[in-house]
Amino acid sequence: MLKPDTSLAEVALSCGFHDQSHFTKTFKRVMNITPAQYRTRFRSN
């Protein structure tokens, strides 16, 4: 997830989701931020 060259679609598929939209909705529900926000926030740390 923190590798900038891996797309969110690839991350979603590797986590067992069949589409990025479902992954994004589930991630946001669990983490309270979107995957893109997570990447931005934690890539810089």
C-alpha positions, 0 to 999 in steps of 0.5 A, a space after each residue: 500500500 505504501 509503495 507508490 508504484 502499486 496502484 490501488 486497483 492492484 492493492 484491492 485485488 491482492 487483498 481479495 476484492 474484485 473491484 477498487 470501489 468496494 475496497 475503497 468503501 470498506 477501507 474507509 469504513 474501517 480506517 476512517 480515511 480513504 486509501 489515497 489519504 492513507 497513502 499520502 499521510 503515511 508515505 511521508 512518515 
